[in-house]
């Protein structure tokens, strides 16, 4: 499967190392930090390499953030907000809960950069800044899945079980790729896998 030409937080990717015109915003720094997390993990986020990446001095960073952890917090909040607006916001326009679940499977399956960031966060989930983000994101996703399965006709307990199973399949797939260091599936194989998940998990 080929990666979409989008940045780590869903915004169009920007040229790396290009000289920025005018003063950078805090959001520029947060976006650059997300791109670095996607490439090299949470531990790679540092002021000096990000300044070089953005073509500015470190003074620009300290204009917006008191510390590296403050930047990391802002980057992860940006990732959360973009996901909530772009993914869940778009799905709410679909009245049929079964079609909404199928659309969710397709949208999540093809947000490759989001998978990379989430995998990086899983590897750093003991980090004091990362842990609450993982907890919030996981709870929001599970709540959304549970509500969707309820709307699709499942009883409360069955909807909760199906939501956990669905989310476990997602996290487990990412973890399996990390542990086995597997190459990404070919497009046709991956599409067949996503369709199998939808047929298995979405109520008939």
C-alpha positions as CSV (number, residue, x, y, z in Angstrom):
1,X,0.0,0.0,0.0
2,X,1.4,3.4,-0.9
3,X,1.4,6.1,1.7
4,X,-0.8,9.1,1.1
5,X,1.0,12.3,0.3
6,X,-0.1,14.0,3.5
7,X,1.7,15.1,6.6
8,X,1.7,13.4,10.0
9,X,-1.3,15.3,11.2
10,X,-3.3,15.1,8.0
11,X,-2.3,18.5,6.6
12,X,-0.6,18.7,3.2
13,X,3.1,17.9,3.6
14,X,5.5,20.9,3.4
15,X,9.1,20.9,2.0
16,X,11.6,19.9,4.6
17,X,14.4,22.2,5.5
18,X,13.0,25.1,3.5
19,X,13.6,28.6,4.8
20,X,10.4,29.9,6.4
21,X,9.3,33.4,5.5
22,X,8.2,35.5,8.5
23,X,7.8,34.3,12.0
24,X,6.8,30.7,12.6
25,X,3.7,30.0,14.6
26,X,3.4,27.5,17.5
27,X,1.4,25.3,15.1
28,X,4.3,25.2,12.6
29,X,6.5,23.8,15.4
30,X,3.9,21.3,16.5
31,X,3.4,20.1,12.9
32,X,7.2,19.7,12.4
33,X,7.4,17.8,15.7
34,X,4.6,15.4,14.5
35,X,6.5,14.8,11.2
36,X,9.6,14.0,13.2
37,X,7.7,11.6,15.5
38,X,6.4,9.8,12.4
39,X,9.9,9.4,11.1
40,X,12.0,8.7,14.1
41,X,9.8,8.4,17.2
42,X,9.0,10.5,20.3
43,X,12.6,10.4,21.5
44,X,13.7,12.2,18.4
45,X,11.8,15.4,19.2
46,X,14.4,18.0,20.1
47,X,14.8,21.7,19.6
48,X,18.0,21.9,17.6
49,X,17.1,19.3,14.9
50,X,13.6,20.9,14.5
51,X,15.1,24.4,14.2
52,X,17.4,23.1,11.4
53,X,14.5,21.4,9.8
54,X,12.5,24.6,9.8
55,X,15.4,26.8,8.7
56,X,15.3,29.0,11.8
57,X,17.2,29.6,15.0
58,X,16.3,28.2,18.4
59,X,15.1,31.6,19.5
60,X,11.9,31.0,17.4
61,X,11.2,27.9,19.5
62,X,11.5,29.7,22.8
63,X,9.2,32.4,21.6
64,X,6.4,29.9,21.7
65,X,7.4,27.1,24.1
66,X,9.1,27.0,27.5
67,X,10.4,23.5,27.0
68,X,10.6,20.4,24.8
69,X,7.8,18.7,26.7
70,X,5.5,21.7,26.1
71,X,6.2,21.3,22.3
72,X,5.5,17.6,22.5
73,X,2.2,18.2,24.4
74,X,1.2,20.7,21.7
75,X,2.1,18.3,18.9
76,X,0.1,15.5,20.4
77,X,-2.9,17.7,21.0
78,X,-2.8,18.8,17.4
79,X,-2.8,15.1,16.3
80,X,-5.8,14.4,18.5
81,X,-7.8,17.4,17.3
82,X,-7.1,16.8,13.6
83,X,-8.2,13.1,14.0
84,X,-11.4,14.1,15.8
85,X,-12.3,16.8,13.3
86,X,-11.3,15.0,10.1
87,X,-12.3,11.5,10.9
88,X,-15.2,11.6,13.3
89,X,-16.6,14.8,11.9
90,X,-16.8,13.4,8.4
91,X,-18.5,10.2,9.6
92,X,-21.3,12.0,11.5
93,X,-22.8,13.0,8.1
94,X,-23.6,9.4,7.4
95,X,-27.0,8.4,8.8
96,X,-26.7,4.6,8.4
97,X,-24.6,3.2,11.2
98,X,-23.5,0.2,9.3
99,X,-22.3,2.3,6.4
100,X,-20.7,4.6,8.9
101,X,-18.7,1.7,10.4
102,X,-17.6,0.5,7.0
103,X,-16.5,4.0,6.1
104,X,-14.7,4.2,9.4
105,X,-12.8,1.0,8.6
106,X,-11.8,2.4,5.2
107,X,-10.8,5.8,6.4
108,X,-8.7,4.5,9.3
109,X,-7.1,1.8,7.1
110,X,-5.8,4.5,4.6
111,X,-4.5,7.0,7.1
112,X,-1.0,5.6,7.0
113,X,0.8,8.5,8.8
114,X,-1.7,8.3,11.7
115,X,-0.8,4.6,12.1
116,X,2.9,5.5,12.2
117,X,2.4,8.2,14.9
118,X,0.2,5.9,17.0
119,X,2.8,3.1,16.7
120,X,5.5,5.5,17.9
121,X,3.3,6.6,20.8
122,X,2.7,2.9,21.8
123,X,6.5,2.5,22.0
124,X,6.7,5.5,24.3
125,X,3.5,5.0,26.3
126,X,5.3,5.2,29.6
127,X,6.3,8.8,28.8
128,X,4.5,11.2,31.2
129,X,3.3,13.3,28.2
130,X,2.4,10.4,26.0
131,X,0.5,8.2,28.5
132,X,-2.6,10.5,29.0
133,X,-2.8,11.0,25.2
134,X,-2.9,7.3,24.6
135,X,-5.6,6.9,27.3
136,X,-7.8,9.7,25.9
137,X,-7.5,8.6,22.3
138,X,-8.2,5.0,23.2
139,X,-11.2,5.9,25.3
140,X,-12.7,8.2,22.7
141,X,-12.2,5.6,19.9
142,X,-13.8,2.8,22.1
143,X,-16.7,5.0,23.1
144,X,-17.3,5.9,19.4
145,X,-17.2,2.3,18.3
146,X,-19.5,1.2,21.1
147,X,-22.0,3.8,20.2
148,X,-21.8,2.9,16.5
149,X,-22.4,-0.8,17.2
150,X,-25.3,0.1,19.5
151,X,-26.8,2.2,16.7
152,X,-26.3,-0.8,14.3
153,X,-28.5,-2.9,16.5
154,X,-26.3,-4.7,19.0
155,X,-27.3,-4.8,22.7
156,X,-25.2,-2.8,25.1
157,X,-22.9,-5.6,26.3
158,X,-22.5,-7.1,22.8
159,X,-21.6,-3.6,21.4
160,X,-19.0,-3.1,24.1
161,X,-17.4,-6.5,23.3
162,X,-17.5,-5.8,19.5
163,X,-15.9,-2.4,20.1
164,X,-13.1,-3.9,22.1
165,X,-12.6,-6.7,19.5
166,X,-12.4,-4.1,16.7
167,X,-9.9,-1.9,18.5
168,X,-7.9,-4.9,19.5
169,X,-7.6,-5.9,15.8
170,X,-6.4,-2.4,15.0
171,X,-3.8,-2.1,17.8
172,X,-2.7,-5.8,17.3
173,X,-2.1,-5.2,13.6
174,X,0.2,-2.3,14.4
175,X,2.0,-4.2,17.1
176,X,2.5,-7.2,14.9
177,X,4.1,-5.1,12.2
178,X,6.3,-3.5,14.9
179,X,7.4,-6.8,16.5
180,X,8.0,-8.6,13.2
181,X,9.2,-5.5,11.4
182,X,7.1,-6.5,8.5
183,X,7.0,-4.7,5.2
184,X,3.7,-3.1,4.4
185,X,1.2,-5.3,2.6
186,X,0.7,-5.0,-1.1
187,X,-2.3,-2.9,-2.1
188,X,-4.5,-5.8,-3.2
189,X,-3.7,-7.9,-0.1
190,X,-4.3,-5.0,2.2
191,X,-7.6,-4.1,0.7
192,X,-8.8,-7.7,1.0
193,X,-7.8,-7.7,4.6
194,X,-9.7,-4.5,5.4
195,X,-12.8,-5.8,3.6
196,X,-12.6,-9.1,5.6
197,X,-12.5,-7.1,8.8
198,X,-15.6,-5.1,7.8
199,X,-17.5,-8.3,6.8
200,X,-16.5,-9.9,10.1
201,X,-17.1,-7.1,12.5
202,X,-19.9,-4.9,11.1
203,X,-23.3,-6.4,11.9
204,X,-25.2,-7.8,9.0
